[in-house]
Amino acid sequence: MGTLFGTDGVRGVANIHPMTAEMAMAIGRTTAHVLKRNHTGLNRILVGKDTRLSGYMLETALTSGICSMGVDVLLTGPLPTPGIAFLTRSMRCVAGIVISASHNPYQDNGIKIFSSSGYKLNDGLEGEIERLLQSSELVSVRPPASEIGRAKRIDDAGGRYIEFCKGTFPGEYDLGGMRIVLDCANGASHRVAP
């Protein structure tokens, strides 16, 4: 664990270092560079978020950084963290990134990176990303214009995750007669949970 990446990614108050648009763009550039170099054949990163207002700013900056390094981005929009992990693996992405601060106050936000397997990125790669973020090695590293990555919104991301969740539910289990109350509090599950 370094000075930027904590136990669960990078976190802080939105629009204050390290949760600024500039840092999100730098994290996007550096992450794309490191993962592209370490994974041949996989050239796209999945990006999702929760419903915090700052998520839109950070998503745009992060996506710009990733695309600027020649890596494509698949955007899910608001989706729970486990949904991003699942889709990263099932859509064969080199990584998945969640913009969320989980249970932290609304003014906070964070950036958490998953590996292609849908699990937290290993400490070695996080360390390499952090080291490059603190250096000037990538300042002039840019692919030609013809190789800039593209961003694409995945309209059925929530549906894919819902189908996966339904498939994990035992078929013989009967919820008949039960009353279930669910309060998503306008969070990342507000579209997929009900």
Secondary structure by P-SEA (a helix, b strand, c coil): ccccccccccccccccccccaaaaaaaaaaaaaaaaaacccccbbbbbbccccaaaaaaaaaaaaaaaacbbbbbbccccaaaaaaaaaaacccbbbbbccccccccccbbbbbccccccccaaaaaaaaaaaacccccccccccccbbbbbbbcaaaaaaaaaaaaacccccccccbbbbbbccccccccccc
